[in-house]
Amino acid sequence: MPKKLKKIFNKQKKSIDEKEEITLEEVVTVSNLRKHRMETNLRHERRMARDLDRLIGSWHKDRLPKEVVVEFSASYMVNFIFDCYTPEDANHLLVTAISRELLKSNEIEDSETVIQ
């Protein structure tokens, strides 16, 4: 192979190798961002769970009727979801959550949860 062609070939190979390294660095960065986002979401979930437990505890301490508490909290949560998402996404989110809970309690089988 002539020297000139060999130099061109080596330059192209080197640039391809550098691009692969950059791509690898990008993958590491993206995975770190995902990991950080998951940790942040878990922190928020834990905080919301603590707040909800504290709220339920205060309702129990005040001896509020269970029917009133459940109805209020369910209505509040549904309204909150529909304020944050489009109606289609909110509906899908609610159906998914209900299906997951029904699966946990063995009320339905996994084959019955297909959304049409």
C-alpha distances in whole Angstrom, upper triangle without the diagonal:
4,6,8,7,6,10,11,10,12,15,15,15,18,20,20,21,24,25,26,28,30,31,32,34,35,36,38,40,41,42,44,46,47,48,50,51,53,54,56,57,59,61,62,63,65,67,68,69,71,72,73,75,77,78,79,81,83,84,85,87,89,89,88,88,85,85,85,82,80,81,80,77,76,76,75,72,71,72,70,67,68,68,64,63,63,65,63,61,64,66,62,63,66,66,63,65,68,66,65,68,70,67,68,71,71,73,70,67,63,63,66,64,62,62,62
4,6,5,6,9,10,11,12,14,16,16,18,20,21,22,24,26,27,29,30,32,33,35,36,38,39,41,42,44,45,47,48,50,51,52,54,56,57,58,60,62,63,64,66,68,69,70,72,74,74,76,78,79,80,82,84,85,86,88,90,91,89,90,87,87,86,84,81,82,81,78,77,78,76,73,73,73,71,68,69,69,65,64,64,67,64,62,65,67,64,64,68,68,65,67,70,68,67,70,72,69,70,74,73,75,72,69,66,66,68,66,64,64,64
4,6,5,6,9,10,10,12,14,15,16,18,20,21,22,24,26,27,29,30,31,33,34,36,37,39,40,42,43,45,46,48,49,51,52,54,55,57,58,60,61,63,64,66,67,69,70,72,73,75,76,78,79,81,82,83,85,87,88,89,88,88,85,86,85,82,80,81,80,77,76,77,75,72,72,72,69,67,68,67,64,63,63,66,64,61,65,66,63,63,67,67,64,66,69,68,66,69,71,69,69,73,73,75,72,69,66,66,68,66,64,64,64
4,5,5,6,9,10,11,13,14,15,17,19,20,21,23,25,26,27,29,30,32,33,35,37,38,39,41,42,44,45,47,48,49,51,53,54,55,57,59,60,61,63,65,66,67,69,70,72,73,75,76,78,79,81,82,84,85,87,88,86,87,84,84,84,81,79,79,79,75,74,75,73,70,70,70,68,65,66,65,62,60,61,64,62,60,63,64,62,62,65,65,63,65,68,66,65,68,70,68,68,72,72,74,71,68,65,65,67,65,62,62,63
4,5,5,6,9,10,11,12,14,15,16,18,20,21,23,24,26,27,29,30,32,33,35,36,37,39,41,42,43,45,47,48,49,51,52,54,55,57,58,60,61,63,64,66,68,69,70,72,73,74,76,78,79,80,82,84,85,86,84,85,82,82,82,79,77,77,76,73,72,73,71,68,68,68,66,63,64,63,60,58,59,61,59,57,60,62,59,59,63,63,60,62,65,64,62,66,67,65,66,69,69,71,68,65,62,62,64,62,59,59,60
4,5,5,6,9,10,10,12,14,15,16,18,20,21,22,24,26,27,29,30,31,33,35,36,37,39,41,42,43,45,46,48,50,51,52,54,55,57,58,60,62,63,64,66,67,68,70,72,73,74,76,78,79,80,82,84,85,83,84,81,81,81,78,76,76,76,72,71,72,70,67,67,68,65,62,63,63,60,58,59,61,59,57,60,62,59,59,62,62,59,61,64,63,61,65,66,64,64,68,68,70,67,64,61,61,63,61,59,59,59
4,5,5,6,9,10,10,12,14,15,16,18,20,21,23,24,26,27,29,30,32,33,35,36,38,39,41,42,43,45,47,48,49,51,53,54,55,57,59,60,61,63,65,66,67,69,70,72,73,75,76,78,79,81,82,83,82,83,80,80,80,77,75,75,74,71,70,71,69,66,66,66,64,61,62,62,58,57,57,60,58,56,59,61,58,58,61,62,59,61,64,62,61,64,66,64,64,68,68,70,67,65,61,61,63,61,59,59,59
4,5,5,6,9,10,11,12,14,15,17,18,20,21,23,24,26,27,29,31,32,33,35,36,37,39,41,42,43,45,47,48,49,51,53,54,55,57,58,60,61,63,64,65,67,69,70,71,73,75,76,77,79,81,82,80,81,78,78,77,75,73,73,72,69,68,68,67,64,63,64,61,59,59,59,56,54,55,57,55,53,56,58,55,55,59,59,56,58,62,60,59,62,64,62,62,66,66,67,65,62,59,59,61,59,56,56,57
4,5,5,6,9,10,11,12,14,15,17,19,20,21,23,25,26,27,29,30,31,33,35,36,37,39,41,42,43,45,47,48,50,51,52,54,56,57,58,60,62,63,64,66,68,69,70,72,73,74,76,78,79,80,79,79,76,76,76,73,71,72,71,68,66,67,66,62,62,63,60,57,58,58,55,53,54,56,54,52,55,57,54,54,57,57,54,56,60,58,56,60,62,59,60,64,63,65,62,60,56,56,59,56,54,54,55
4,5,5,6,9,10,10,12,14,15,16,18,20,21,23,24,26,27,29,30,32,33,35,36,38,39,41,42,44,45,46,48,50,51,52,54,56,57,58,60,62,63,64,66,67,68,70,72,73,74,76,78,79,78,78,75,75,75,72,70,71,70,67,66,67,65,62,62,62,60,57,58,58,54,53,54,56,54,52,55,57,54,53,57,57,54,56,59,58,56,59,61,59,59,63,63,65,62,60,56,56,59,56,54,54,55
4,5,5,6,9,10,11,12,14,15,17,18,20,21,23,24,26,27,29,30,32,33,35,36,37,39,41,42,43,45,47,48,49,51,53,54,55,57,59,60,61,63,64,66,67,69,70,72,73,75,76,77,76,77,74,74,74,71,69,69,68,65,64,65,63,60,60,60,58,55,56,56,52,51,51,55,52,50,53,55,52,52,56,56,53,55,58,57,55,58,60,58,59,62,62,64,62,59,56,56,58,56,54,54,54
4,5,5,6,9,10,11,12,14,15,16,18,20,21,23,25,26,27,29,30,31,33,35,36,37,39,41,42,43,45,47,48,49,51,52,54,55,57,58,59,61,63,64,65,67,69,70,71,73,74,76,74,74,72,72,71,68,66,67,66,63,62,62,61,58,57,58,55,53,54,53,50,48,49,52,50,47,50,52,49,49,53,53,50,52,55,54,53,56,58,55,56,60,60,61,59,56,53,53,55,53,51,50,51
4,5,5,6,9,10,11,12,14,15,17,19,20,21,23,24,26,27,29,30,32,33,35,36,38,39,41,42,44,45,47,48,50,51,52,54,56,57,58,60,62,63,64,66,68,69,70,72,73,74,73,73,70,71,70,67,65,66,65,62,61,62,60,57,57,58,55,52,53,53,50,48,49,52,49,47,50,52,49,48,52,52,49,51,54,53,51,54,56,54,54,58,58,60,57,55,51,52,54,51,49,50,50
4,5,5,6,9,10,11,12,14,15,17,18,20,21,23,24,26,27,29,30,32,33,35,36,38,39,41,42,44,45,47,48,50,51,52,54,56,57,58,60,61,63,64,66,67,69,70,72,73,72,72,70,70,70,67,65,66,65,61,60,61,59,56,56,57,54,52,53,53,49,48,49,52,50,47,50,52,49,48,52,52,49,51,54,53,51,54,56,54,54,58,58,60,58,55,52,52,55,52,50,50,51
4,5,5,6,9,10,11,12,14,15,16,18,20,21,22,24,26,27,29,30,31,33,35,36,37,39,41,42,43,45,47,48,49,51,53,54,55,57,58,59,61,63,64,65,67,69,70,71,70,70,68,68,67,64,63,63,62,59,58,59,57,54,54,54,51,49,50,50,46,45,46,49,47,44,47,49,46,46,50,50,47,49,52,51,49,53,55,53,53,57,57,59,56,54,50,51,53,50,48,48,49
4,5,5,6,9,10,10,12,14,15,17,19,20,21,23,24,26,27,29,30,31,33,35,36,37,39,41,42,43,45,47,48,49,51,52,53,55,57,58,59,61,63,64,65,67,69,70,68,69,66,66,66,63,61,61,60,57,56,57,55,52,52,53,50,47,48,48,45,43,44,47,45,42,45,47,44,44,47,48,45,46,50,48,47,50,52,50,50,54,54,56,53,51,47,48,50,47,45,45,46
4,5,5,6,9,10,11,13,14,15,17,19,20,21,23,24,26,27,29,30,32,33,35,36,38,39,41,42,44,45,47,48,50,51,52,54,56,57,58,60,62,63,64,66,68,69,67,68,65,65,65,62,60,61,60,57,56,57,55,52,52,53,50,47,49,49,45,44,45,48,45,43,46,47,44,44,47,48,45,46,50,48,46,49,51,49,49,53,53,55,53,51,47,48,50,47,46,46,47
4,5,5,6,9,10,11,12,14,15,17,18,20,21,23,24,26,27,29,30,32,33,35,36,38,39,41,42,44,45,46,48,50,51,52,54,55,57,58,60,61,63,64,66,67,66,67,64,64,64,61,59,60,59,55,55,55,54,50,51,51,48,46,47,47,43,42,43,46,45,42,44,47,44,43,47,47,44,46,49,48,46,49,51,49,49,53,53,55,53,51,47,48,50,47,46,46,47
4,5,5,6,9,10,10,12,14,15,16,18,20,21,22,24,26,27,29,30,31,33,35,36,37,39,41,42,43,45,47,48,49,51,52,53,55,57,58,59,61,63,64,65,64,64,61,62,61,58,56,57,56,53,52,53,51,48,48,48,45,43,44,44,40,39,40,43,41,39,41,43,41,40,44,44,41,43,46,45,43,47,49,47,47,51,51,53,50,48,45,45,47,44,43,42,44
4,5,5,6,9,10,10,12,14,15,17,18,20,21,23,24,26,27,29,30,31,33,35,36,37,39,41,42,43,45,47,47,49,51,52,53,55,57,58,59,61,63,64,62,63,60,60,60,57,55,56,55,52,51,52,50,47,47,48,45,42,44,44,40,39,40,43,41,38,41,42,39,39,42,43,40,41,44,43,41,44,47,44,44,48,48,50,48,46,42,43,45,42,41,41,42
4,5,5,6,9,10,11,12,14,15,17,18,20,21,23,24,26,27,29,30,32,33,35,36,38,39,41,42,44,45,46,48,50,51,52,54,56,57,58,60,62,63,62,62,59,60,60,56,55,56,55,51,51,52,50,46,47,48,45,42,44,44,40,39,40,43,42,39,41,43,40,39,43,43,40,41,45,44,42,45,47,45,45,48,49,51,49,47,43,44,46,43,42,42,44
4,5,5,6,9,10,10,12,14,15,16,18,20,21,22,24,26,27,28,30,31,33,34,36,37,39,40,42,43,45,46,48,49,51,52,54,55,56,58,60,61,60,60,58,58,58,55,53,54,53,49,48,49,47,44,45,45,42,40,41,41,37,36,38,41,39,36,39,41,38,37,41,42,39,40,43,43,40,43,46,44,44,48,48,50,48,46,43,44,46,42,41,41,42
4,5,5,6,9,10,10,12,14,15,16,18,20,21,22,24,26,27,29,30,31,33,35,36,37,39,41,42,43,45,47,48,49,51,52,53,55,57,58,59,58,58,55,56,55,52,51,51,50,47,46,47,45,42,42,43,40,38,39,39,35,34,35,38,36,34,36,38,35,34,38,39,36,37,40,39,37,41,43,41,41,45,45,47,45,43,39,40,42,39,38,37,39
4,5,5,6,9,10,11,12,14,15,17,18,20,21,23,24,26,27,29,30,32,33,35,36,37,39,41,42,43,45,47,48,49,51,52,54,55,57,58,57,57,55,55,55,52,50,51,50,47,46,47,45,42,42,43,40,38,40,40,36,35,36,39,37,34,37,39,36,35,38,39,35,36,40,39,37,40,42,40,40,43,44,46,44,42,38,40,42,39,38,38,39
4,5,5,6,9,10,11,12,14,15,16,18,20,21,22,24,26,27,29,30,32,33,35,36,38,39,40,42,44,45,46,48,50,51,52,54,56,57,56,56,54,54,54,51,49,50,49,46,45,46,44,41,42,42,39,37,39,38,35,34,36,39,37,34,36,39,36,34,38,39,36,37,40,39,37,40,42,40,40,44,45,47,45,43,40,41,43,40,39,39,41
4,5,5,6,9,10,10,12,14,15,16,18,20,21,22,24,26,27,28,30,32,33,34,36,37,39,40,42,43,44,46,48,49,50,52,54,55,54,54,51,52,51,48,47,48,46,43,42,43,41,38,39,39,36,34,36,35,31,31,32,35,34,31,33,35,33,31,35,36,33,34,38,37,35,38,40,38,38,42,43,45,43,41,38,39,41,37,36,36,38
4,5,5,6,9,10,11,12,14,15,16,18,20,21,22,24,26,27,29,30,31,33,35,36,37,39,41,42,43,45,46,48,49,51,52,53,52,53,50,50,50,47,45,46,45,42,41,42,40,37,37,38,35,33,35,35,31,30,32,34,33,29,32,34,31,30,33,34,31,32,35,34,32,35,37,35,35,39,40,42,40,38,34,36,38,34,34,33,35
4,6,5,6,9,10,10,12,14,15,16,18,20,21,23,24,26,27,29,30,31,33,35,36,37,39,41,42,43,45,46,48,49,51,52,51,52,49,50,50,46,45,46,45,41,41,42,40,37,38,39,36,33,36,35,32,31,33,36,34,31,33,35,32,31,34,35,32,32,36,35,32,35,38,36,35,39,40,42,40,39,35,37,39,36,35,35,37
4,5,5,6,9,10,10,12,14,15,16,18,20,21,23,24,26,27,29,30,32,33,34,36,38,39,40,42,44,45,46,48,49,51,50,51,48,49,48,45,43,44,43,40,39,40,38,35,36,37,33,32,34,33,29,29,31,34,33,29,31,34,31,30,33,34,31,31,35,35,32,35,38,36,36,39,40,42,41,40,36,38,39,36,35,35,37
4,5,5,6,9,10,10,12,14,15,16,18,20,21,22,24,26,27,28,30,31,33,34,36,37,38,40,42,43,44,46,48,49,48,48,45,46,45,42,41,42,41,37,36,38,36,32,33,34,31,29,30,30,26,26,28,31,29,26,28,30,28,26,30,31,28,28,32,32,29,32,35,33,33,36,37,39,38,36,33,35,36,32,32,31,33
4,5,5,6,9,10,11,12,14,15,16,18,20,21,22,24,26,27,29,30,31,33,35,36,37,39,41,42,43,45,46,47,46,47,44,45,44,41,39,41,40,36,36,37,35,32,33,34,31,29,31,31,27,27,29,31,30,26,28,30,28,26,29,30,27,27,31,30,27,30,33,31,30,34,35,37,36,34,31,33,34,31,31,31,33
4,5,5,6,9,10,11,12,14,15,16,18,20,21,23,24,26,27,29,30,31,33,35,36,37,39,41,42,43,45,46,45,46,44,45,44,41,39,41,40,36,36,37,35,32,33,34,31,29,31,31,27,27,30,33,31,28,29,32,29,27,30,31,28,28,32,32,29,31,34,33,32,35,37,39,38,36,33,35,37,33,33,33,36
4,5,5,6,9,10,10,12,14,15,16,18,20,21,22,24,26,27,28,30,32,33,34,36,38,39,40,42,43,45,43,44,42,43,42,39,37,38,37,34,33,35,32,29,30,31,28,26,28,27,24,24,26,29,28,25,26,29,27,24,28,29,26,26,30,30,28,30,33,32,31,35,36,38,37,36,33,35,36,32,32,31,34
4,5,5,6,9,10,10,12,14,15,16,18,20,21,22,24,26,26,28,30,31,32,34,36,37,38,40,42,43,42,42,39,40,40,36,35,36,35,31,31,32,30,27,28,29,26,24,26,26,22,22,25,27,26,22,24,26,24,21,25,26,23,23,27,27,24,26,29,28,27,31,32,34,33,32,29,31,32,28,28,28,30
4,5,5,6,9,10,11,12,14,15,17,18,20,21,23,24,26,27,29,30,31,33,35,36,37,39,41,42,41,42,39,40,40,36,35,36,35,31,31,33,31,28,29,30,27,25,28,28,24,24,27,30,28,25,26,28,26,23,26,27,24,24,27,27,24,26,30,28,27,30,32,34,33,32,29,32,33,29,30,30,33
4,5,5,6,9,10,11,12,14,15,17,18,20,21,23,24,26,27,29,30,32,33,35,36,37,39,41,40,41,38,39,39,35,34,36,34,31,31,32,30,27,28,29,26,24,27,27,23,24,27,29,29,25,26,28,26,24,26,28,25,24,28,29,26,28,31,30,29,32,34,36,35,34,32,34,35,31,32,31,34
4,5,5,6,9,10,11,12,14,15,16,18,20,21,22,24,26,27,28,30,32,33,34,36,37,39,37,38,36,37,36,33,31,33,31,28,28,29,26,23,25,26,22,21,23,23,19,20,23,25,25,21,22,25,23,20,23,25,22,21,25,26,23,25,28,27,27,30,32,33,33,32,29,32,32,29,29,28,31
4,5,5,6,9,10,10,12,14,15,16,18,20,21,22,24,25,26,28,30,31,32,34,36,37,36,37,34,35,34,31,30,31,30,26,26,28,26,23,24,25,22,20,24,23,20,20,23,26,25,21,21,24,22,19,21,23,20,19,23,23,20,22,25,24,23,27,28,30,30,29,26,29,30,26,27,27,30
4,5,5,6,9,10,11,12,14,15,17,18,20,21,23,24,26,27,29,30,31,33,35,36,35,36,34,35,35,31,30,32,30,27,27,29,27,24,26,27,23,22,26,25,22,23,26,28,28,24,24,27,25,21,24,26,23,21,25,26,22,24,27,26,25,28,30,32,32,31,29,32,32,29,30,30,33
4,5,5,6,9,10,11,12,14,15,17,18,20,21,23,24,26,27,29,30,32,33,35,34,35,33,34,33,29,29,30,28,25,25,27,24,21,24,24,21,20,23,22,19,21,24,26,26,23,22,25,24,21,23,25,23,21,25,26,23,24,28,27,26,29,31,33,33,33,30,33,33,30,31,30,33
4,5,5,6,9,10,10,12,14,15,16,18,20,21,22,24,26,27,28,30,31,33,31,32,30,31,30,27,25,27,26,22,22,24,21,18,20,21,18,17,20,20,16,18,21,23,23,19,19,22,20,17,19,21,19,17,21,22,19,21,24,24,22,25,28,29,29,29,27,30,30,26,27,26,29
4,5,5,6,9,10,10,12,14,15,16,18,20,21,22,24,25,27,28,30,31,30,31,29,30,30,26,25,27,26,22,22,25,22,19,22,23,20,19,22,22,19,20,24,26,25,22,21,23,22,18,20,22,19,17,21,22,19,20,23,23,21,24,26,28,28,28,26,29,29,26,28,27,31
4,5,5,6,9,10,11,12,14,15,17,18,20,21,23,24,26,27,29,30,30,31,29,30,30,26,25,27,26,22,23,25,22,20,22,23,20,20,23,23,20,22,25,27,28,24,23,26,24,21,22,25,22,20,23,25,22,22,26,26,24,26,29,31,31,32,30,33,33,29,31,30,34
4,5,5,6,9,10,11,12,14,15,16,18,20,21,22,24,26,27,29,27,29,27,28,27,23,23,24,23,19,20,22,19,16,19,20,16,16,20,19,16,19,22,24,25,21,20,23,22,18,20,22,20,18,21,23,21,21,25,25,23,26,29,30,30,31,29,32,31,28,30,29,32
4,5,5,6,9,10,10,12,14,15,16,18,20,21,22,24,26,27,26,27,24,25,25,21,20,22,21,17,18,20,18,15,17,19,16,15,19,19,17,18,22,23,24,20,19,21,20,16,17,20,18,15,18,20,17,17,21,21,19,22,25,26,27,27,26,29,28,25,27,26,29
4,5,5,6,9,10,10,12,14,15,16,18,20,21,22,24,26,25,26,24,26,25,22,21,23,22,18,20,22,20,17,20,22,19,19,22,22,20,22,26,27,27,24,22,24,24,20,20,23,21,18,21,22,19,19,23,23,20,23,26,27,28,29,28,31,31,28,30,29,33
4,5,5,6,9,10,11,12,14,15,17,18,20,21,23,24,24,26,24,25,24,21,21,23,21,17,19,21,18,16,20,21,17,18,22,21,19,22,25,27,28,24,22,25,25,21,21,24,22,20,22,24,22,21,25,26,23,25,28,30,31,32,31,34,33,30,32,31,34
4,5,5,6,9,10,10,12,14,15,16,18,20,21,22,21,23,21,22,21,17,17,19,17,14,15,17,14,13,16,17,14,15,18,18,16,19,22,23,25,21,19,22,22,18,18,21,20,17,19,22,19,19,22,23,21,23,26,27,28,30,28,32,30,27,29,28,32
4,5,5,6,9,10,10,12,14,15,16,18,20,21,20,21,19,21,20,17,16,19,17,14,15,18,16,14,17,19,16,17,20,20,19,21,25,25,26,23,21,22,22,18,18,21,19,16,18,20,18,17,20,21,19,20,24,25,26,28,27,30,29,26,29,28,31
4,5,5,6,9,10,10,12,14,15,16,18,20,20,21,20,22,21,17,18,20,19,15,18,20,18,16,20,21,18,20,23,23,22,24,28,28,29,26,24,26,26,22,22,24,23,20,22,24,22,20,24,25,22,23,27,28,29,31,30,34,33,30,32,32,35
4,5,5,6,9,10,11,12,14,15,17,18,18,20,18,20,19,15,16,18,16,13,16,18,15,14,18,19,16,18,21,20,20,22,26,27,28,25,23,25,25,22,21,24,23,20,22,25,23,21,24,26,24,25,28,29,30,32,32,35,33,31,33,32,35
4,5,5,6,8,10,11,12,14,15,16,15,17,15,17,16,12,12,15,13,10,13,15,13,12,15,17,15,16,19,19,19,21,25,25,26,24,21,22,23,20,18,21,21,17,19,22,20,18,21,23,21,21,25,25,27,29,29,32,30,28,30,29,33
4,5,5,6,9,10,10,12,14,15,15,17,15,17,17,13,14,17,15,12,15,18,16,15,19,20,18,20,23,23,23,25,28,28,29,27,24,25,26,22,21,24,23,19,20,23,21,18,22,23,20,21,25,25,27,30,29,33,31,29,32,31,35
4,6,5,6,9,10,10,12,14,14,17,16,18,17,14,15,18,16,14,17,19,17,16,20,21,19,21,24,24,24,27,30,30,32,29,26,28,29,25,24,27,26,22,23,26,24,22,25,27,24,25,28,29,31,33,33,36,35,33,35,35,38
4,5,5,6,9,10,11,12,12,14,13,16,14,10,12,15,12,10,14,16,13,14,17,18,17,19,22,22,22,25,28,28,30,27,24,26,27,24,22,25,25,21,22,25,24,21,24,27,24,24,28,28,30,33,33,36,34,32,34,33,36
4,5,5,6,9,10,10,10,12,10,13,12,8,10,13,12,10,13,15,14,14,17,19,18,20,23,23,23,26,29,28,30,28,24,25,26,23,21,24,24,20,20,23,22,19,22,24,22,22,25,25,28,30,31,34,32,30,33,32,35
4,5,5,6,9,10,10,13,12,15,15,11,13,16,15,13,17,19,18,18,21,22,21,23,26,27,27,29,32,32,33,31,28,29,30,27,25,27,27,23,24,27,25,22,25,27,24,24,27,28,30,33,33,37,35,33,36,35,39
4,5,5,6,9,9,12,13,15,14,11,14,16,14,13,17,19,17,18,22,22,21,24,26,26,27,29,32,32,34,32,29,30,31,28,26,29,29,25,26,29,28,25,27,30,27,27,30,30,33,36,36,39,37,35,38,37,40
4,5,5,6,6,9,9,12,10,8,11,13,12,11,15,16,15,16,20,20,20,22,25,25,26,28,31,30,32,31,27,28,30,27,24,27,28,24,24,27,26,23,26,28,26,25,29,28,31,34,35,38,35,33,36,35,38
4,5,5,6,8,8,12,12,9,12,15,14,13,16,19,18,19,22,23,23,25,28,28,29,31,34,33,35,33,29,30,31,28,26,28,28,25,24,27,26,23,25,28,25,24,28,27,30,33,34,37,35,34,37,36,39
4,5,8,11,12,15,14,12,15,18,17,16,20,22,21,22,25,26,25,28,30,30,31,34,36,36,38,36,32,33,35,32,29,32,32,28,28,31,30,27,29,31,29,28,31,31,34,37,38,41,39,37,40,40,43
4,6,9,11,14,12,11,15,17,15,16,19,20,19,21,24,25,25,27,29,29,31,33,36,35,37,36,32,33,35,32,29,32,33,29,28,32,31,28,30,33,30,29,33,32,35,38,39,42,40,38,41,40,43
4,6,9,12,11,10,13,15,15,16,18,20,20,21,24,25,25,28,30,30,31,34,36,35,37,36,32,32,34,31,29,31,32,28,27,30,30,26,28,31,29,27,31,30,33,36,37,40,38,37,40,39,42
4,6,9,7,7,10,12,11,12,15,16,17,19,21,22,22,25,27,27,29,31,33,32,34,33,29,29,31,29,26,28,29,26,25,28,28,25,26,29,28,26,30,28,31,35,36,38,36,34,37,36,39
4,6,5,6,9,10,11,12,14,16,17,18,20,21,23,25,26,27,29,31,33,31,33,32,28,28,30,28,25,27,28,25,23,27,27,23,24,28,26,24,27,26,29,32,34,36,33,32,35,35,37
4,6,5,6,8,10,11,12,14,15,16,18,20,21,22,24,26,27,28,30,29,30,29,26,25,27,25,22,23,25,21,20,23,23,19,21,24,22,20,24,22,25,29,30,33,30,29,32,31,34
4,6,5,6,8,10,11,12,14,15,16,18,20,21,23,24,26,27,29,27,28,28,24,24,26,24,20,22,24,21,19,22,23,19,20,24,23,21,24,22,24,28,29,32,29,28,30,30,32
4,6,5,6,9,10,11,12,14,15,16,18,20,21,22,24,26,28,26,28,27,24,24,26,24,21,23,25,22,20,24,24,21,22,26,25,23,26,25,27,31,32,34,31,29,32,31,33
4,6,5,6,8,10,10,12,14,15,16,18,20,21,23,24,26,25,27,26,22,22,25,22,19,21,23,20,19,22,22,19,21,24,23,22,25,24,26,29,30,33,30,28,31,30,32
4,6,5,6,8,10,11,12,14,15,16,18,20,21,22,24,23,24,23,20,20,21,19,16,18,19,16,15,19,19,16,17,21,20,18,22,20,22,26,27,29,26,24,27,26,29
4,6,5,6,8,10,11,12,14,15,17,18,20,21,23,21,23,22,19,18,21,19,16,18,20,17,16,19,20,18,19,22,22,21,23,22,23,27,28,30,26,25,27,26,28
4,6,5,6,9,10,11,12,14,16,16,18,20,22,20,23,22,18,19,21,19,16,19,21,18,17,21,22,19,21,24,24,23,26,24,26,29,30,32,29,27,29,27,30
4,5,5,6,9,10,10,12,14,15,17,18,21,19,21,20,17,17,19,17,14,17,18,15,15,19,19,17,19,22,21,21,24,23,24,27,27,30,27,25,27,26,28
4,5,5,6,9,10,11,12,14,16,17,18,17,19,18,14,14,16,14,11,14,15,13,12,16,16,14,16,19,19,19,22,20,21,24,25,27,24,22,24,22,25
4,6,5,6,9,10,11,12,14,16,17,15,18,17,14,14,17,15,12,15,17,15,14,18,19,18,19,22,22,22,25,23,24,27,27,29,26,23,25,23,25
4,6,5,6,9,10,11,12,14,17,16,18,17,14,15,17,15,13,16,18,16,16,20,20,19,21,24,23,24,27,25,26,29,29,30,28,25,27,25,27
4,5,5,6,9,10,11,12,15,14,16,15,11,12,14,12,10,13,15,12,13,17,17,16,18,21,20,21,24,23,24,26,25,27,25,22,24,22,24
4,5,5,6,9,10,11,12,11,13,12,8,9,12,10,8,11,13,12,12,16,16,16,18,20,21,21,24,22,23,25,24,26,23,20,22,19,21
4,5,5,6,9,10,12,11,14,13,10,11,14,13,11,15,16,15,16,19,20,20,22,24,25,25,28,26,26,29,28,29,27,24,25,22,24
4,6,5,6,9,11,12,14,13,10,12,14,12,11,15,16,15,16,19,20,19,22,24,24,25,28,27,27,29,28,30,27,24,25,23,25
4,5,5,6,9,9,11,9,6,9,11,8,8,12,13,12,14,17,17,17,20,22,22,23,26,25,24,26,25,26,24,21,22,19,21
4,5,5,7,6,9,8,6,8,11,10,10,13,15,14,16,18,19,20,22,24,25,26,28,26,26,28,26,27,25,22,22,19,21
4,6,8,9,12,11,9,12,14,13,13,16,18,17,19,22,22,23,25,27,27,29,31,30,29,31,30,31,29,25,26,23,24
4,7,9,12,9,8,12,13,11,13,16,16,16,18,21,21,22,24,26,26,28,30,29,29,30,28,30,28,24,25,22,23
4,6,8,6,5,9,10,9,11,14,14,15,17,19,20,21,23,24,25,27,29,28,27,28,26,27,25,22,22,19,20
4,6,5,6,8,10,10,12,14,15,16,18,20,21,23,24,26,27,29,30,29,28,29,27,27,25,22,21,18,18
4,6,5,6,9,10,10,12,14,15,16,18,20,21,22,24,26,27,28,27,25,27,25,25,23,20,19,16,16
4,5,5,6,9,10,11,12,14,15,16,18,20,21,22,24,26,27,25,24,24,22,22,20,17,16,13,13
4,5,5,6,9,10,10,12,14,15,16,18,20,21,23,25,26,25,23,24,21,22,20,17,16,13,14
4,5,5,6,9,10,11,12,14,15,17,18,20,21,23,24,23,22,23,22,22,20,17,17,14,16
4,5,5,6,8,10,11,12,14,16,16,18,20,21,22,21,19,21,19,20,17,14,14,11,13
4,6,5,6,9,10,10,12,14,15,16,18,20,21,20,18,19,17,17,15,12,12,9,11
4,6,5,6,9,10,11,12,14,15,17,19,20,19,18,19,17,18,17,13,14,11,14
4,5,5,6,9,10,11,12,14,15,17,18,17,16,18,17,18,16,13,14,12,15
4,5,5,6,9,10,10,12,14,15,16,15,13,15,14,15,12,9,11,9,11
4,6,5,6,9,10,10,12,14,15,15,13,14,12,14,12,8,10,9,12
4,5,5,6,9,10,11,13,14,14,13,15,14,16,14,11,13,12,16
4,5,5,6,9,10,11,12,11,11,13,13,15,12,10,13,12,15
4,5,5,6,9,10,10,9,8,10,9,11,9,6,9,10,13
4,5,5,6,9,10,10,10,10,9,12,11,9,12,12,16
4,5,5,6,9,9,10,11,11,15,13,11,15,15,19
4,5,5,6,5,6,8,10,12,10,9,13,14,18
4,5,5,6,6,6,7,10,9,9,12,14,18
4,5,8,9,10,10,14,13,12,16,18,21
4,5,8,10,12,15,14,14,17,19,22
4,5,7,9,12,11,12,16,18,21
4,7,10,12,10,11,15,17,20
4,7,8,7,8,12,14,17
4,5,6,7,10,13,16
4,5,6,8,11,14
4,6,7,10,12
4,6,9,11
4,6,9
4,6
4
